[in-house]
Structures are given as structure tokens and as C-alpha cells.
Amino acid sequence: MTFIEFKKLLLDAELTIPKFTALIKVSEKNIQAYKKKKEVPNAIAVAAACFAKMNQEGMDYKELISSLELKKKEKKGAGFSSKKESKEKKEKKDK
């Protein structure tokens, strides 16, 4: 699915990209990156299509998705602080 088709589905679902990413607990940066690729992954396309259809049918899909208690994945091992932590652990092992 193209990014443009994806955005149209979000409009049909009455969602913005920030609201969509908050609902499914993914980084807005990840979704915006698909804009450059001009294509979205199948799972994202399916979610947007389902939300659009549920909205057309008058279903409260937002409550349904919220009830799943999805967790936002945190990056592991990325960033400056994790390098510092790893260095400290290594130093402790060496002692």
C-alpha cells in the first residue's frame, strides 16, 4: 500500500498520524519514515484499513484497541547512556 493510500485510510478512520501511532503504540518516527519509502508495511496497512472500516460501521475501535493494553517497545542498547552502562559493567567484570 502506498503512503498516500495509507493517509486516506487514516482520514476515513478519523485519525491523524500522531493519534494512530499513539493508539497502536509505535514511534511516530517509524511511520513518518515510510513516507520516504512511499510504501507502508502490510501490518500497518491492515491496521489502517480495519480502523477505517470499523469507523464506517460505527464501531468504537479505539476502545477495543485500548483494551488490548499494548506496550510501546523501548530501544535496548541504543544511545549514549547504554554505552556508559556497558562500560561500567565491563569494568566490574575485569576487577
C-alpha positions as CSV (number, residue, x, y, z in Angstrom):
1,M,0.0,0.0,0.0
2,T,1.3,3.4,-0.8
3,F,1.8,6.0,1.9
4,I,-0.9,8.2,0.2
5,E,-3.4,5.4,0.3
6,F,-2.5,4.8,4.0
7,K,-3.1,8.5,4.8
8,K,-6.5,8.3,3.1
9,L,-7.4,5.4,5.3
10,L,-6.4,7.3,8.4
11,L,-8.8,10.1,7.3
12,D,-11.5,7.5,6.9
13,A,-10.7,6.3,10.4
14,E,-10.8,9.9,11.6
15,L,-7.1,9.6,12.8
16,T,-4.0,11.6,12.3
17,I,-0.6,10.0,12.2
18,P,0.2,11.1,15.8
19,K,-3.1,9.6,17.0
20,F,-2.6,6.4,15.0
21,T,0.9,5.9,16.4
22,A,-0.3,6.6,20.0
23,L,-3.2,4.1,19.5
24,I,-1.0,1.3,18.3
25,K,2.0,2.2,20.4
26,V,4.6,2.7,17.8
27,S,7.0,5.5,17.2
28,E,5.8,8.4,15.0
29,K,9.3,8.5,13.5
30,N,8.8,4.9,12.2
31,I,5.6,5.8,10.5
32,Q,7.0,9.0,9.0
33,A,9.9,7.0,7.6
34,Y,7.5,5.2,5.4
35,K,6.7,8.5,3.7
36,K,10.2,8.5,2.2
37,K,9.8,4.9,1.1
38,K,6.4,5.8,-0.3
39,E,5.0,2.4,1.0
40,V,3.8,1.1,4.3
41,P,4.3,-2.4,5.6
42,N,1.5,-4.9,5.3
43,A,0.7,-4.9,9.1
44,I,0.4,-1.2,9.2
45,A,-1.8,-1.2,6.1
46,V,-4.1,-3.8,7.5
47,A,-4.5,-1.9,10.8
48,A,-5.4,1.3,9.0
49,A,-7.8,-0.5,6.7
50,C,-9.5,-2.2,9.6
51,F,-9.8,1.0,11.6
52,A,-11.3,2.8,8.6
53,K,-13.9,0.0,8.0
54,M,-14.8,-0.2,11.7
55,N,-15.3,3.6,11.8
56,Q,-17.6,3.4,8.8
57,E,-19.6,0.7,10.5
58,G,-19.8,2.8,13.7
59,M,-17.7,0.6,15.8
60,D,-15.6,2.1,18.7
61,Y,-12.3,0.6,17.6
62,K,-10.3,3.0,19.7
63,E,-11.8,1.5,22.9
64,L,-11.2,-2.0,21.5
65,I,-7.5,-1.3,20.7
66,S,-7.0,0.4,24.1
67,S,-8.4,-2.7,25.9
68,L,-5.5,-4.7,24.4
69,E,-3.1,-2.8,26.7
70,L,-0.4,-2.7,24.0
71,K,3.1,-1.7,25.3
72,K,5.4,0.6,23.5
73,K,8.7,-1.1,22.8
74,E,11.7,0.6,24.2
75,K,15.0,0.6,22.3
76,K,17.6,-1.6,24.0
77,G,21.2,-0.8,23.8
78,A,20.8,2.4,21.9
79,G,22.1,5.8,23.0
80,F,24.9,7.2,25.0
81,S,23.7,6.1,28.4
82,S,23.7,2.4,27.5
83,K,27.3,2.6,26.3
84,K,28.3,4.1,29.6
85,E,26.4,1.3,31.4
86,S,28.0,-1.4,29.3
87,K,31.5,0.1,30.0
88,E,30.8,0.1,33.8
89,K,29.6,-3.5,33.7
90,K,32.8,-4.5,31.8
91,E,35.0,-2.7,34.3
92,K,33.3,-4.5,37.2
93,K,33.9,-7.9,35.4
94,D,37.6,-7.0,34.9
95,K,38.0,-6.4,38.7
